[in-house]
Amino acid sequence: MAEERDDTERSEDPTPRRLEQAIRRGDVVKSPEVNNWFMIAAGTLALMLFAAPTAQNLETAFRGLLAHSFELATDGTALAKLVRNLATDVLAALAIPLLLLCLAALAGNLIQHPPVVSAEPLRPQLSRISPTGGLRRLFSRQALANFAKGLAKLTLIGAVLAALLWPQRYRLAGILAVDPAAILSVTRALALQMLGTVVAILAIVAAADYLFQYRQWYERQKMSLREMKEEFRQTEGDPMVKGKLRQLRTSRMRKRMMAAVPKASVVITNPTHFAVALQYERGMNAPVCVAKGVDLIARKIREVAQMHDIPVVENPPLARALHGTVEIDQEIPPEHYRAVAEIIGYIMRLRGTLHAARPL
C-alpha cells in the first residue's frame, strides 16, 4: 500500500527538466498583482511628470477648436479632416504617457518570466467547459485566495485612503467656491498623494502575491516516484540496460586481462587478496601492468600464471601499493621502480642460471 501511494502521489520536488518543460508549455509563474502595480506606478509617474505639458497641449488643441467653432466647415470631407487633425493632436499630447503605460505593461510580464511562445494554452480542453470542472475551479484554493486577496486589498486601501482624506474634508468641501483654475493644482497634489500611497500598498501586495503564485506553480510541477523513474529512464537510460552493459564491459575487460597474463614477466601477490601482473622487456622505460585484481580475480590471475610458468612472487606491501596506484596498460609509478627492479632482476638472474645449468 505504501509503495502504491508513493507511486501515485506527487510528493517529490520537480527536476530542472520538469520545470523547463512546464515553461516551454506556457505554464509559467504569473501574478496579476505585479502587472497592476506596474501599470498604476507608471500612471502615477506619468501624472507626476507629464500632467502639466499634456494638459497644456490638450488645452491648446481644444481652445483653437472652440474659438473657431463657428468658422468650421461641416461637410463630409472637411468634417473628416477636422476629426483626423483633432485625433492627431490628442494622440501627440498623450503619446509619451501612453508609451510609458505600454512599457510598464511589458515590463510587468518580462520581470516575472521570459517570453514564451507556446500553443499549448490554446488547445481545446473539455475540462474548461465542464460544469464540474467550473465548480471545482470556482471553489478551488486559487479562487478562494483571489477572493481573500481582493477583499483584503480593498479593505486596506480603503482604510488608508479614508485616513488620508479625513483631515482634508473641510478643504475639499471649500473647493467648490474656489476658482476652477486653482482646483486643478489642488486635485493634482491630492491625487499624487493618494496614488503614491496606493503604489506603496500594492507593492507589498504584489510581492506577496508573486510568492504565493510561485508556490502554487511549484506545487503543480511536483512529481510522483513513477514520474521520477520515467524521467530518469528518458535522460539517463534504463538502469537495467546500463547494468547489463556495465557487466558486459567488465567481462570483456577480465577476458582481455587474462589473455595478457601469459605475457607477464612476474605476478606480485598479497599472497591471496591482491595480484598484479607486470610485463617488462628490454628497451621498455618501465614495467607495465597487464592485469590486476582482488580475491577471485587475483586467484584466477595466479592460476593462469602458474599454467604458463610465470613467476609468482609474494610481496604484500608492494602488491597492495601497485594495485592502488597503477591502472591496466600503464607503467608503474617511479616510486616503485626500485622494488620492482629488484624482483625482476632476481627473476632474470634466476632464469639465466637455469639456462646456464641446462645441459646442451
C-alpha positions as a printed NumPy array, in Angstrom:
array([[  0.   ,   0.   ,   0.   ],
       [  2.813,   2.4  ,   0.875],
       [  4.597,   1.715,  -2.393],
       [  1.38 ,   2.272,  -4.351],
       [  0.803,   5.56 ,  -2.556],
       [  4.353,   6.703,  -3.264],
       [  3.972,   5.868,  -6.962],
       [  0.797,   7.901,  -7.421],
       [  1.217,  10.859,  -5.052],
       [  3.161,  13.857,  -6.291],
       [  5.405,  14.352,  -3.301],
       [  8.806,  14.787,  -4.973],
       [ 10.329,  18.149,  -5.87 ],
       [ 10.347,  18.781,  -9.627],
       [ 13.562,  18.349, -11.552],
       [ 15.059,  21.184, -13.626],
       [ 13.9  ,  19.307, -16.753],
       [ 10.313,  19.214, -15.463],
       [ 10.36 ,  22.964, -14.742],
       [ 11.823,  23.683, -18.169],
       [  9.119,  21.609, -19.858],
       [  6.406,  23.484, -17.931],
       [  7.79 ,  26.835, -19.081],
       [  8.013,  25.567, -22.662],
       [  4.323,  24.603, -22.489],
       [  3.428,  28.129, -21.373],
       [  2.817,  27.156, -17.747],
       [  4.706,  29.984, -16.037],
       [  4.508,  31.952, -12.819],
       [  2.299,  34.965, -13.371],
       [  0.841,  37.306, -10.798],
       [ -1.783,  39.823, -11.997],
       [ -0.936,  41.987,  -8.998],
       [  2.565,  42.574, -10.367],
       [  1.101,  43.778, -13.656],
       [ -1.381,  46.003, -11.806],
       [  1.416,  47.516,  -9.744],
       [  3.488,  48.347, -12.826],
       [  0.507,  49.949, -14.548],
       [ -0.509,  52.049, -11.52 ],
       [  3.096,  53.046, -10.838],
       [  3.525,  54.074, -14.483],
       [  0.273,  56.05 , -14.348],
       [  1.43 ,  57.834, -11.221],
       [  4.763,  58.644, -12.817],
       [  3.057,  59.909, -15.965],
       [  0.745,  62.103, -13.879],
       [  3.691,  63.461, -11.938],
       [  5.933,  64.232, -14.923],
       [  3.658,  64.79 , -17.899],
       [  0.349,  66.01 , -16.493],
       [  1.152,  69.713, -16.96 ],
       [  2.57 ,  69.574, -20.543],
       [ -0.125,  67.098, -21.635],
       [ -2.894,  69.287, -20.227],
       [ -1.36 ,  72.344, -21.899],
       [ -1.19 ,  70.617, -25.297],
       [ -4.774,  69.417, -24.999],
       [ -5.877,  72.882, -23.919],
       [ -4.213,  74.415, -26.97 ],
       [ -5.876,  71.931, -29.306],
       [ -9.374,  72.332, -27.879],
       [ -9.068,  76.093, -27.311],
       [ -8.482,  76.655, -31.03 ],
       [-11.347,  74.313, -31.868],
       [-13.794,  76.126, -29.6  ],
       [-12.582,  79.605, -30.547],
       [-13.173,  78.982, -34.267],
       [-16.117,  76.63 , -33.969],
       [-18.421,  78.967, -35.882],
       [-15.998,  79.044, -38.833],
       [-15.549,  75.287, -39.195],
       [-16.915,  73.588, -42.282],
       [-19.189,  70.661, -41.584],
       [-19.414,  68.973, -44.961],
       [-18.246,  65.361, -45.311],
       [-14.649,  65.958, -46.432],
       [-13.992,  68.863, -44.091],
       [-15.501,  67.084, -41.105],
       [-13.318,  64.015, -41.706],
       [-10.25 ,  66.244, -41.946],
       [-11.228,  68.031, -38.743],
       [-11.635,  64.77 , -36.843],
       [ -8.321,  63.498, -38.224],
       [ -6.455,  66.664, -37.175],
       [ -8.066,  66.61 , -33.735],
       [ -7.188,  62.948, -33.234],
       [ -3.595,  63.648, -34.291],
       [ -3.298,  66.482, -31.751],
       [ -4.77 ,  64.352, -28.959],
       [ -2.511,  61.391, -29.731],
       [  0.543,  63.669, -29.912],
       [ -0.314,  65.076, -26.491],
       [ -0.891,  61.626, -24.974],
       [  1.92 ,  59.805, -26.831],
       [  4.517,  59.817, -24.042],
       [  2.107,  58.817, -21.225],
       [  0.657,  56.042, -23.408],
       [  4.151,  54.839, -24.334],
       [  5.08 ,  54.773, -20.658],
       [  1.992,  52.675, -19.858],
       [  2.808,  50.241, -22.685],
       [  6.367,  49.817, -21.436],
       [  5.067,  49.247, -17.909],
       [  2.675,  46.548, -19.124],
       [  5.538,  44.867, -20.994],
       [  7.904,  45.12 , -18.027],
       [  5.284,  43.655, -15.681],
       [  5.302,  40.449, -17.727],
       [  9.007,  40.273, -18.564],
       [ 10.086,  40.683, -14.942],
       [  8.096,  37.573, -13.998],
       [  9.165,  35.242, -16.807],
       [ 10.983,  35.372, -20.152],
       [  8.934,  35.494, -23.348],
       [  7.364,  32.116, -24.161],
       [  5.795,  31.149, -27.484],
       [  3.518,  28.142, -26.989],
       [  0.256,  26.945, -28.499],
       [ -0.469,  24.696, -25.522],
       [ -2.809,  27.165, -23.723],
       [ -4.856,  27.49 , -26.946],
       [ -5.571,  23.788, -27.238],
       [ -9.252,  22.951, -26.59 ],
       [ -9.853,  21.162, -23.302],
       [-13.147,  19.631, -22.24 ],
       [-12.429,  20.477, -18.613],
       [-12.81 ,  24.167, -19.453],
       [-16.452,  23.724, -20.473],
       [-17.296,  21.049, -17.941],
       [-19.743,  22.231, -15.229],
       [-17.985,  20.04 , -12.676],
       [-14.608,  21.485, -13.626],
       [-16.032,  25.003, -13.491],
       [-17.409,  24.46 ,  -9.982],
       [-14.109,  22.937,  -8.925],
       [-12.237,  25.994, -10.189],
       [-14.824,  28.318,  -8.614],
       [-14.238,  26.882,  -5.149],
       [-10.572,  25.984,  -5.573],
       [ -7.78 ,  27.201,  -3.358],
       [ -6.722,  29.652,  -6.05 ],
       [-10.221,  31.16 ,  -6.299],
       [-10.56 ,  31.468,  -2.529],
       [ -7.115,  33.04 ,  -2.314],
       [ -8.04 ,  35.563,  -5.032],
       [-11.272,  36.441,  -3.199],
       [ -9.472,  36.886,   0.115],
       [ -6.733,  38.886,  -1.572],
       [ -9.21 ,  41.213,  -3.297],
       [-11.192,  41.734,  -0.095],
       [ -8.076,  42.425,   1.955],
       [ -6.702,  44.776,  -0.71 ],
       [ -9.977,  46.7  ,  -0.929],
       [-10.236,  46.976,   2.844],
       [ -6.639,  48.052,   3.3  ],
       [ -6.589,  50.621,   0.508],
       [ -9.998,  51.972,   1.541],
       [ -8.906,  52.356,   5.147],
       [ -5.646,  54.078,   4.205],
       [ -7.331,  56.458,   1.749],
       [-10.042,  57.267,   4.263],
       [ -7.394,  58.086,   6.869],
       [ -5.588,  60.205,   4.272],
       [ -8.669,  62.159,   3.133],
       [-10.322,  62.635,   6.514],
       [ -8.065,  65.517,   7.603],
       [ -8.746,  67.197,   4.206],
       [-12.553,  67.038,   4.469],
       [-13.038,  70.769,   5.222],
       [-10.596,  71.75 ,   2.481],
       [-12.379,  69.523,  -0.048],
       [-15.736,  70.999,   0.914],
       [-14.442,  74.511,   0.203],
       [-13.1  ,  73.633,  -3.252],
       [-16.498,  74.291,  -4.807],
       [-16.148,  78.004,  -4.057],
       [-12.585,  78.26 ,  -5.437],
       [-11.664,  79.422,  -8.92 ],
       [-11.643,  76.455, -11.361],
       [ -8.024,  77.169, -12.349],
       [ -6.928,  76.648,  -8.743],
       [ -8.858,  73.39 ,  -8.389],
       [ -6.525,  71.582, -10.817],
       [ -3.394,  72.14 ,  -8.729],
       [ -5.158,  71.058,  -5.534],
       [ -6.675,  67.926,  -7.059],
       [ -3.367,  67.03 ,  -8.765],
       [ -1.437,  67.256,  -5.491],
       [ -4.082,  65.251,  -3.651],
       [ -4.275,  62.658,  -6.445],
       [ -0.497,  62.2  ,  -6.408],
       [ -0.555,  61.745,  -2.649],
       [ -3.298,  59.134,  -2.888],
       [ -1.676,  57.325,  -5.813],
       [  1.694,  57.268,  -4.044],
       [  0.028,  55.618,  -1.049],
       [ -1.742,  53.105,  -3.282],
       [  1.512,  52.274,  -5.105],
       [  3.287,  51.632,  -1.79 ],
       [  0.488,  49.344,  -0.578],
       [  0.227,  47.472,  -3.876],
       [  3.987,  46.886,  -3.919],
       [  3.624,  44.784,  -0.77 ],
       [  0.53 ,  43.052,  -2.155],
       [  2.296,  42.298,  -5.466],
       [  5.35 ,  40.822,  -3.751],
       [  3.207,  38.612,  -1.504],
       [  1.018,  37.512,  -4.413],
       [  4.015,  36.66 ,  -6.581],
       [  5.439,  34.435,  -3.837],
       [  2.046,  32.768,  -3.472],
       [  1.715,  32.231,  -7.233],
       [  5.253,  30.824,  -7.395],
       [  4.476,  28.389,  -4.593],
       [  1.27 ,  27.292,  -6.328],
       [  3.133,  26.835,  -9.631],
       [  5.91 ,  24.864,  -7.906],
       [  3.366,  22.59 ,  -6.229],
       [  1.735,  21.909,  -9.614],
       [  5.067,  20.748, -11.005],
       [  5.779,  18.218,  -8.258],
       [  6.33 ,  14.653,  -9.427],
       [  5.468,  11.165,  -8.264],
       [  8.082,   8.452,  -7.873],
       [  6.844,   6.842, -11.068],
       [  7.336,  10.092, -12.999],
       [ 10.803,  10.489, -11.487],
       [ 11.766,   6.989, -12.632],
       [ 10.347,   7.583, -16.099],
       [ 12.258,  10.835, -16.487],
       [ 15.441,   9.143, -15.289],
       [ 14.976,   6.477, -17.954],
       [ 14.49 ,   9.125, -20.625],
       [ 17.526,  11.171, -19.628],
       [ 19.98 ,   8.637, -18.227],
       [ 18.783,   5.436, -19.9  ],
       [ 17.206,   2.292, -18.471],
       [ 19.138,   1.222, -15.307],
       [ 18.757,  -2.483, -16.237],
       [ 20.251,  -1.881, -19.678],
       [ 23.062,   0.192, -18.207],
       [ 23.753,  -2.546, -15.659],
       [ 23.958,  -5.196, -18.358],
       [ 26.274,  -3.029, -20.435],
       [ 28.472,  -2.469, -17.396],
       [ 28.605,  -6.218, -16.737],
       [ 29.458,  -6.835, -20.389],
       [ 32.29 ,  -4.295, -20.297],
       [ 33.622,  -5.792, -17.056],
       [ 33.524,  -9.294, -18.519],
       [ 35.368,  -8.216, -21.661],
       [ 37.98 ,  -6.408, -19.582],
       [ 38.557,  -9.534, -17.465],
       [ 38.943, -11.713, -20.542],
       [ 41.427,  -9.253, -22.013],
       [ 43.36 ,  -9.201, -18.732],
       [ 43.521, -12.977, -18.52 ],
       [ 44.681, -13.148, -22.121],
       [ 47.543, -10.772, -21.253],
       [ 48.717, -12.655, -18.131],
       [ 50.829, -15.174, -20.147],
       [ 52.824, -12.217, -21.495],
       [ 53.699, -11.047, -17.958],
       [ 57.214, -11.231, -16.571],
       [ 56.108, -11.61 , -12.933],
       [ 52.959, -11.676, -10.783],
       [ 53.241,  -9.954,  -7.43 ],
       [ 50.716, -11.165,  -4.813],
       [ 49.473, -10.353,  -1.322],
       [ 49.559, -13.516,  -1.282],
       [ 45.808, -14.247,  -1.53 ],
       [ 43.865, -10.957,  -1.733],
       [ 45.824,  -8.958,  -4.345],
       [ 47.591,  -9.882,  -7.557],
       [ 49.362,  -7.591, -10.042],
       [ 50.86 ,  -8.939, -13.266],
       [ 53.766,  -6.907, -14.692],
       [ 55.416,  -7.166, -18.085],
       [ 58.936,  -5.995, -18.767],
       [ 61.14 ,  -6.405, -21.815],
       [ 64.462,  -4.904, -22.703],
       [ 64.031,  -1.439, -24.2  ],
       [ 60.927,  -0.554, -22.172],
       [ 61.068,   2.536, -19.965],
       [ 59.405,   0.779, -17.036],
       [ 57.357,  -2.349, -16.313],
       [ 53.733,  -2.205, -17.455],
       [ 50.721,  -3.545, -15.544],
       [ 48.882,  -6.015, -17.79 ],
       [ 46.445,  -7.387, -15.196],
       [ 45.396,  -6.801, -11.602],
       [ 42.591,  -7.873,  -9.273],
       [ 41.474,  -8.835,  -5.816],
       [ 40.123, -12.026,  -4.284],
       [ 38.576, -14.208,  -7.056],
       [ 40.207, -12.28 ,  -9.906],
       [ 43.549, -12.395,  -8.066],
       [ 43.214, -16.156,  -7.688],
       [ 42.402, -16.502, -11.394],
       [ 45.486, -14.425, -12.295],
       [ 47.666, -16.713, -10.181],
       [ 46.174, -19.825, -11.758],
       [ 46.801, -18.535, -15.294],
       [ 50.349, -17.523, -14.317],
       [ 51.089, -20.985, -12.918],
       [ 49.682, -22.62 , -16.048],
       [ 52.14 , -20.627, -18.216],
       [ 55.126, -20.837, -15.804],
       [ 55.   , -17.123, -14.922],
       [ 56.883, -16.459, -11.653],
       [ 54.599, -15.589,  -8.722],
       [ 56.3  , -13.504,  -6.01 ],
       [ 54.694, -12.809,  -2.636],
       [ 55.246,  -9.22 ,  -1.521],
       [ 52.115,  -7.928,   0.316],
       [ 53.133,  -4.247,   0.739],
       [ 54.234,  -3.917,  -2.878],
       [ 51.173,  -5.789,  -4.197],
       [ 48.778,  -3.514,  -2.303],
       [ 50.661,  -0.374,  -3.347],
       [ 50.769,  -1.334,  -7.028],
       [ 47.09 ,  -2.324,  -7.062],
       [ 46.078,   1.063,  -5.682],
       [ 48.339,   3.274,  -7.835],
       [ 48.658,   1.716, -11.291],
       [ 45.998,   1.057, -13.933],
       [ 45.845,  -1.558, -16.682],
       [ 48.271,  -0.894, -19.575],
       [ 50.062,   1.833, -17.593],
       [ 53.666,   1.975, -16.416],
       [ 54.285,   1.598, -12.712],
       [ 54.934,   4.833, -10.749],
       [ 58.583,   5.891, -10.274],
       [ 58.435,   5.34 ,  -6.506],
       [ 58.091,   1.579,  -7.12 ],
       [ 60.913,   1.285,  -9.664],
       [ 63.486,   0.043,  -7.159],
       [ 61.327,  -2.629,  -5.52 ],
       [ 60.056,  -3.981,  -8.849],
       [ 63.525,  -3.819, -10.427],
       [ 64.936,  -5.992,  -7.64 ],
       [ 62.218,  -8.618,  -8.176],
       [ 62.524,  -8.672, -11.993],
       [ 66.322,  -8.631, -11.772],
       [ 66.264, -11.573,  -9.406],
       [ 63.942, -13.491, -11.749],
       [ 66.131, -12.705, -14.786],
       [ 69.275, -13.837, -12.952],
       [ 67.485, -16.981, -11.804],
       [ 66.421, -17.761, -15.357],
       [ 69.909, -17.084, -16.607],
       [ 71.356, -19.515, -14.037],
       [ 68.865, -22.207, -15.042],
       [ 69.673, -21.766, -18.738],
       [ 73.405, -21.995, -17.991],
       [ 72.965, -25.156, -15.908],
       [ 70.789, -26.845, -18.532],
       [ 72.845, -29.468, -20.485],
       [ 73.28 , -28.974, -24.214]])
